[in-house]
Amino acid sequence: MSITPGPGPMRWVKSTYSGGDGGQCIEWAPAMAATTRVVPIRDSKRPAGPSLAVSAEAFAGLVAMARTADV
């Protein structure tokens, strides 16, 4: 799946499910998701590293799983 960003840089938002201690930090780009129904996801500790693009439906499934995870 490929994504074509709009003008300007993507605005990344840290997940509210990310730990505050520097571990398990996931970010996503909600503006891209709103316009393309493709959700870019990346590791916030490696912003220049690769990102993963998933469908909005798959992202919703990941969020649902995070809500029920016993960590």
Secondary structure, 3 states (H helix, E strand, C coil): CCCCCCCCCCCCEECCCCCCCCCCCEEECHHHHHHHCEEEEEECCCCCCCEEEEEHHHHHHHHHHHHHCCC
